[in-house]
């Protein structure tokens, strides 16, 4: 073999060696990338699961509750499609720096500032959101306490006191005693969590029918359509003194507008195909929720969300429990019968 051939052969061997090393490096990089991706997904999954706080309401309340709705015959779909009732509470907790900055007031306690019974019809393409005014005078049943013992029955007491004295368990029991409807699930979100969720979704668009100027919630809006960030949306959900007669009833109408605006925003956004947005929204939601133990994991929340994919804001009806001014106190209301009972009967 000539020296030229020998030289050429050496180049080929060196090139082949370099190419082999390059592919080994590429392979190592890809492998590391896959490991990091899997590790990142596993970390995110762990984080989301551990974000969620839960309360074992079923064990606390036992069998002394309204009957469960009949479970439909299983279909070929892997997703549940039966009727569902969920108690959704907005807590006015001032605990924590973020909540205190948004809410002010007493940091030692919390009440259910917003209470909505969400009834999802069988097939899960239609729903009714029924608000219960927090100032409604009710009979609060005896509730079990986490520390042991029970609360006493209370007559003609404000509805939102149930959460104050017995937390989610007493809130659920009180709602079930008022409505005669079993709550299949419980969801609670606090001040800062709601504001962060709205921001994570890029804000919401809401149309107001009148000017709002509320010194308590610090909200000032002219009548018309507005795109609101989290802090403004929370102020809208809380405002009461700048609209109508300053009662809780006017605020409920604004809260129901926000519910529909959130549904529309979720439906229109690209959050499900944008990993960054999806992570931010998932982290915000799971970090802000308290649920019953039936919804306290990411797979359970995802399964619920997937079962509601056919539900749009156009098919969500918003109502308020019919009430009248309480004879004993002009600043409180009581259920207007028989209209209130007829509402709850229609949702069973």
N, C-alpha and C positions, 0 to 999 in steps of 0.2 A: 504494500500500500504506500502511496506517495505521501510526502509530508503535507501536501495540500489537502489530500483526502482525509489524512489524519486530523488536520486542523478543522476541516469542515465537520467531521464526525464529532469532534469535541464540542463545537458550537451547538450541534443538535442535542447532544446529551445535556449540555448546560441549560439550553432552552427548555428541554423537557423537564429538567430538574426544577428550573425556576417556575414553570407552569404548574407543576405538581404542588410546589410550595404555595403558589398563589391560590390555587383551588382549595388547599388545606386551610389557608387563612380565611378565604371567603366562606368555606363551610363552617369554620369555627365561629365567624362573625354571625352567620345566619343562625347557627345553633344557639349562640348566646342571646341573639335577638328573640328567638322563640322562647327560650327559658325566661327571659325578662318579661316578655309579653304574658306568658302564662302566670309568672309570679305576680305581675302587675294586676292581672285579672283576678287572681286568687286573693291578693291583698285588698282590692276594691270590693270583692264579694264579702270578705271578712269584715271590712270596714262598714259596708252598708248594713249587713246583718246586725253588727254590734251597735250601730247607730240607733236602732229602733228600741224604744222602751215599750214594755207591755204590762198588762194587768190581766190576771186570770179571773175574768168576770164570771164565767160559767161555773167554776168551782165555788166562788164566793156566794153566788145567788142560789145555787142548787136547782131544785125542780119546782120551786114555788114561783112559777113564771108563766106567761101566756104560752100556748102551744106553738111549736115550730110550724112553719108553713109546710104543706106536703111537698115531698121531694119528687120531681118528675121522673118518669121512666128514662133510664140512661139512653142517650142517642149515640150516633156514630161519632159525634164530636168529642174530643178529649177535654173540652172546656165546659164548665158548669153553665147552665142556662136557666136555672130556676129563679123564682122571685127571691128578692133579697131586701132586707131592711137594715140600714146602717145608721147609727146615731153619730152624727158629726158635730163635735164641739170645738169652738174657738175659745181657748183659754185666755183670760186676761191676766195671767200670771206676770208679776213684775220681778220674779226671781231672775238672777243673772244680769250681767252688765247690759247685754243687748236688749233684753226685755225692759229693763228699767229705763233705758234711754228712750225707748219708744212709747212706754206706757205711763211712766211716772207713778205716783200714788204709793200705796202701801206695799212694800216688797215682801211682807211676811205671809201673804195669802193669795188665793186665786179664786176666781169664779168663772162660770161658763158664760162668757160674754155673748156668745153666739151658739144657738142650739138648732140643729136641723135634722129632722127625720127624713132620710133619703130612702124612698121606696122604689126599688127597681123591679119592673114587671117581668114576668116570665118571658124568656126570649132575650131579655136584657137590651132591648133597643128603645125602650121608653122608660121614663122615670118621673117621679113627683118629688119635689123638695118642699117639705112642710116645715116652716119655721115656728118655733115656740117662743113667744116674747119672754125675755128674762124676768120682766116685772110681773108676770102672771102669778097670782096667789093660788097656791095648790095645797093639797094634803100631801106632805112628804112622808112616805112610809118609813118604817123602821129599817135601817140599813146595817149590814155587818161592817165592822171596822177591821182594818188590817192589823191593828194592835190587839184585837180581841174585843168581844162584847158587841153591842149594837147601839145604834142611835135610837132615841125615842121618836115616836110618831109626832109630827108637827102639823098643826092645822093653820090654814090661812097664812102660809109662809111663802116668801118669794121662791119661784122655781129655781133660780140659779144658786140658792143656798144649798141645794142638794150636793153640788160639786164641792162647795166649801167645807161641808161637815163630813162627807164620806167619799169624796173623790169620784173617779169614773164609775165605780160600782154603784154608788148611791144615785149618780146621775142616770145611769141605765135603769135602775129599779124604779126611779121616780117617773121617767118617761114611759116605761112599760105600764105603770099603774094608771097614768093619765090616758094613754092611747089604747091599751089592751092589745098592743102589738109587740111581739117578741123581737128584740133587736138581735139580729144575727151577728153583727159586728159593731165595733166601736173604733172611731178614729178621732184623735184630738191633735190640734196644731196650735202652737202658741204665737204670741205677737211677732217675735223676731223671725220665726220660721215662715210665717205667712209672707212677710215682707221679702225675705230672701228668695222664696219660691217665685214670687212675681218678678223679681229682678233676674232670676235664673232663666225665666221664660222670655225675657226681653220686654217686660211690661205688659199691661193690658189696656184695651181701649174701651171706655165706658162713656155713655151719653147720659148727662144729668138734665132733668127737666126744669130745674130752677137754680139760681145762684146759691152757692154754699159759702157761708162765712162763719166758721165755728172756732171760737177762741180756745175751746177745750181741746179739740183735736188738732188745732193749728192748720185747718184745711180751708183754703179759699179758692173756689172755682166758679167761673161764670157758667151759666146754663149753656149746654152744648156738648160736643164730643171732645174727649180728652184722652191722650195716651199717658197712662200713669205708671210711674216706677213703684217699687215696693213700699217705700215710706208713705207716698201719697195714697196708694191703694189701701194700705192699712188705715190711714186716717179716714178714708171714705167709709171703710167698714165700721169704724168706731164712731163716726160723727152722728150726733143727734140734736145738739143744741142749735145748729145752724140751719135746720130744715123743719118744715111743718110746725107742729106744736111743741117740738123739743122732746118728744117722748121716744120710747124705744121702737114704736111702731113705724115711724118714718125711716129709721135706720135699717129696719129689716128689708124694706124695699131696695135700699142701696146694696145691702149685702147680697140679695138675690141677683141683682144686676152683675155684681162681681163674680158670682158663681158661674153665670152664663158666659161672662167675658173670659174667665179662666178656661172653660171648656172649649170655647172658640179658639183661644190662643194655642192651647195644646194641640187641637186638631189641625191648625194651620201652620204651625212651626215645623222646622226640619229637625227637631230635637232627636227623633228616633233614628236618623241617619247621620247625625253629626256626633261622633264619639265624645268630643269635648263638652258639647252641650248636654249630651245624655248623662255623662258623669256628673256634671255640675248639678243638674236637676235631681238626679238620683241621690246624690250626696245631701242635697238640701232637704228633699222630702224625707228621707229616712232619718236624718238628723233632727227633724222637727216633729216627728210623730210619736204619739203614744197610742198603742192599739190594744185590742184584746189579743189573747194568745193564738187565736185563729188566723191572725194576719201579721204575726211578729217576725216574719222572715222574708227575705227578698223574693224567693220563689213564690210564696203565697201572694205577695203584693203584685208580682208580675202576672200571675195566673188570674187574679181579680181584674187587673187592667186589661188583659187580653180578652177576657169574657165581656168587657164593656166596649170593645172596639166599634160596635155598631151603634153606640149611643151618641147622638149628636145634640148640640144645644137646642136645636129646633124641636127636639122631641123630649125636652125636659120642661115640665110644668112646675112653676113656683107658686106656692100658696102660703098663707099664714093661718095658723089656728084661729078660728073666729073668736074674738074677745069683745068684751064691753067693759066700761069703767067699773071698778069695784065699788060697791055701795059704801064700803067702810073707809075707802081711801081714794081720793081723786087722782092720785099719782100711781095707782096700781090698776091692774085689769084682772078679770076672771074670764073663764071659758064661757062663750056664748052658746048656750044649749037651746035646741038640740043640734045646732049647726056643727059644733065642734065634734060631737060624737059621730055625726054623719060623715064628717071628713075622715076620721080615723077608721070607721067601718069600711069606707071605700078603699082603704089601703091594706086591708087584711087579706 
